[in-house]
């Protein structure tokens, strides 16, 4: 979807300085039919799906633009990176602990079966 948006002419692209609601006329009259035409034969999304995808992309890009303009982009990027790293560590710890508990249970079950 992002690659399709890059290939659109300037007049059909989203303006991230405006809200998505302010551009709904442009989105429904120009952008969605163009995207459906470009996706034809590969994928046939509904208008609702396209609208939701575009709204999501617009939200994140607009937020990123506003952070860039206020000078908070580096802080936000650093926080996002740190949270992702913490999430990875949490996943690794959870998998390790789960594996340990399963092994202990199997050993217990195996030892009680012999008696």
Backbone torsions as a table, in degrees:
resi	resn	phi	psi	omega
1	UNK	NA	-43.5	-179.1
2	UNK	-63.5	-37.4	178.8
3	UNK	-67.4	-35.5	177.5
4	UNK	-65.8	-39.1	179.9
5	UNK	-66.1	-31.5	179.8
6	UNK	-66.8	-31.1	-176.6
7	UNK	-85.7	1.0	-178.5
8	UNK	-80.4	150.8	174.2
9	UNK	-65.3	157.4	-175.7
10	UNK	-55.7	-39.8	-176.0
11	UNK	-70.0	-16.5	179.6
12	UNK	-102.9	-2.6	-179.4
13	UNK	-81.2	158.8	178.2
14	UNK	-74.1	144.0	175.7
15	UNK	-101.0	112.4	-174.7
16	UNK	-79.4	-4.5	174.7
17	UNK	-84.5	-14.1	177.4
18	UNK	-106.7	159.3	176.6
19	UNK	-75.2	163.0	179.8
20	UNK	-65.4	-37.3	179.9
21	UNK	-63.1	-37.3	179.1
22	UNK	-66.1	-21.7	-177.3
23	UNK	-105.9	10.3	-173.8
24	UNK	-59.7	-34.7	178.5
25	UNK	-63.5	-47.0	177.7
26	UNK	-62.4	-40.5	-178.2
27	UNK	-63.4	-49.0	-174.8
28	UNK	-77.7	-29.6	-178.6
29	UNK	-88.0	-35.1	-173.4
30	UNK	-114.1	-52.1	-169.5
31	UNK	-70.3	-49.4	-177.3
32	UNK	-63.9	-46.1	176.8
33	UNK	-60.6	-37.5	178.7
34	UNK	-65.4	-43.7	178.9
35	UNK	-66.2	-40.2	177.1
36	UNK	-61.8	-39.3	178.9
37	UNK	-65.4	-40.7	-178.8
38	UNK	-69.8	-30.6	-178.5
39	UNK	-88.5	-10.3	-175.3
40	UNK	-54.1	132.4	179.5
41	UNK	93.9	-25.2	179.1
42	UNK	-101.8	-45.2	-175.6
43	UNK	-154.9	142.0	-177.6
44	UNK	-122.2	77.1	-178.7
45	UNK	-76.2	154.8	176.4
46	UNK	-78.7	167.8	178.2
47	UNK	-62.9	-37.6	179.1
48	UNK	-63.9	-43.9	178.1
49	UNK	-60.8	-47.2	179.6
50	UNK	-61.6	-41.8	179.5
51	UNK	-62.3	-43.7	179.5
52	UNK	-64.6	-42.7	178.5
53	UNK	-61.6	-47.4	-179.1
54	UNK	-64.4	-40.1	178.7
55	UNK	-62.3	-41.4	179.7
56	UNK	-66.1	-46.5	178.5
57	UNK	-61.6	-44.0	-179.7
58	UNK	-62.1	-42.5	-178.8
59	UNK	-59.9	-47.6	-177.0
60	UNK	-70.8	-38.9	179.2
61	UNK	-70.9	-36.3	178.0
62	UNK	-66.8	-42.1	178.1
63	UNK	-62.4	-41.8	178.9
64	UNK	-64.6	-41.3	178.3
65	UNK	-63.5	-42.6	179.5
66	UNK	-66.0	-38.2	176.1
67	UNK	-65.5	-37.8	178.4
68	UNK	-64.4	-42.9	-178.1
69	UNK	-69.1	-32.2	179.9
70	UNK	-89.1	-5.9	179.1
71	UNK	82.8	14.2	-179.3
72	UNK	-98.7	6.9	-174.7
73	UNK	-64.2	-43.6	-179.5
74	UNK	-63.2	-40.9	179.0
75	UNK	-64.3	-43.9	-179.7
76	UNK	-65.1	-44.6	179.2
77	UNK	-62.1	-41.5	-179.9
78	UNK	-65.1	-42.5	178.8
79	UNK	-63.9	-43.0	179.1
80	UNK	-62.8	-43.3	179.1
81	UNK	-63.0	-43.9	-178.8
82	UNK	-64.2	-43.1	178.9
83	UNK	-63.7	-38.5	178.3
84	UNK	-64.5	-41.6	178.8
85	UNK	-64.5	-42.8	178.1
86	UNK	-63.2	-38.2	178.3
87	UNK	-64.4	-40.6	178.0
88	UNK	-63.0	-43.8	179.4
89	UNK	-63.7	-42.8	178.8
90	UNK	-60.4	-42.3	178.3
91	UNK	-62.0	-43.7	-179.8
92	UNK	-64.2	-45.4	179.0
93	UNK	-62.8	-42.6	-179.7
94	UNK	-62.6	-43.7	179.3
95	UNK	-65.4	-39.9	179.4
96	UNK	-64.7	-45.8	-179.6
97	UNK	-66.2	-40.7	178.3
98	UNK	-61.6	-43.8	178.8
99	UNK	-62.1	-42.7	179.9
100	UNK	-62.4	-44.5	-179.6
101	UNK	-64.2	-42.8	179.2
102	UNK	-62.9	-42.9	178.6
103	UNK	-62.3	-43.7	178.7
104	UNK	-62.0	-41.7	179.0
105	UNK	-64.4	-43.0	179.4
106	UNK	-64.0	-41.2	178.3
107	UNK	-64.0	-42.8	179.0
108	UNK	-62.8	-46.7	179.9
109	UNK	-62.6	-42.5	-178.8
110	UNK	-66.2	-38.8	-179.2
111	UNK	-72.2	-31.6	179.2
112	UNK	-78.2	-23.4	178.7
113	UNK	-71.8	-30.2	-177.8
114	UNK	-71.9	-24.7	-176.4
115	UNK	-80.4	NA	NA
